[in-house]
């Protein structure tokens, strides 16, 4: 039998979004922050902590969301490549800490 997978999402994140807009503290709430295209919310899945992102502009079309997500994925892939090259350099130079 297949068990349903559950993603636990902070239920108080909307209070944090309001607090953020009013320049009040929200570090104790499940709202993490908001950028140009999405908001970040605390979530837990399989016992691990994650950031769940959600489009912050309800007027954004599906095509625009897809374009944003594709761009972010490409940036993550580039960062992954760069990190690999950095690690190779660090090993070759026998670096233990950043000078």
N, C-alpha and C positions, 0 to 999 in steps of 0.2 A: 504494500500500500504506500502511496505517496503522501508524505506529510506536507502541509502547506508551509512555505517559508514566510517568516514574518520579519518585516522591517519596522523597528520601533522608531518613531519620529517624535521629537519633542512637541508636546501639545501647546506649550506656552510661547512658541516662537513669535506669534503675532504681537504679543506684549513687548517682546524685545525689539521688534521692528519699530513700534511706536516710540519706545524709549530712545532708540538710536536717533530717530528723526527729531526728538526733543532734546538731544544731547545729554541724556541721562544714562546712567550705568545700566548695562544689560549683560554683564559677564556671567551672571548667575542664571541666565535664561537660555533656552535652547536656540536662540537666534544668534548666528555667528557674524553675519554682516551682509552687505549688499554691494554689488559692483554695477557696472554700466548695463549689463544685460540680465543678471540673475541675482537671487538672494541665496544665502547659504544657511542651512538649518542642521542642527545636530541630529544624528541618527545612529542607531546601533543595529547591526546585522550579524548574526552568528557569533555573538559575544564580542564583536569588534566594533570600535567606534569609527564612524564615517561622517563625512559632510555630504548632505544631500543638497543638490542645487535645484533651484526652481526658477523658471523664467519670471522676471520681476515686472515685465510690462505685458499686461493682459491683451494689449492691442497688437502684439507681435504675431505675425502669421506663422504658420507651420514651416513655410519655406525659409523664413528669416531665422527661426529657431534652428532648423537643420543647418543653415549656413554658419551660424554661430558655433554650434556644436562641432561641425566639421573643422572649422578653423581652430578651435581649441584642441581637438584631437591631433591635428597637424602640428600644433605648437608643442603638445606633450611628446609627440614622436621625436621632434627636433631636440627637445630638452633631454630626452632619454639618450639619444645619440651623443649629444654633447657631454652628458654625465659619464657615459662610457669612455669617451676619449679622455676626459679629465682623469678618470680612474686609471686608465692605461698610463698616462703621463706620471701620475703620482707614484705608481708602482715602479716605473722605469727610473724615476728620480729618487726612489727609496724614501719618499716623504711620509712622515707620520702625522704631521700637523701642517696647517697652512702657515707659511712663513709670514 
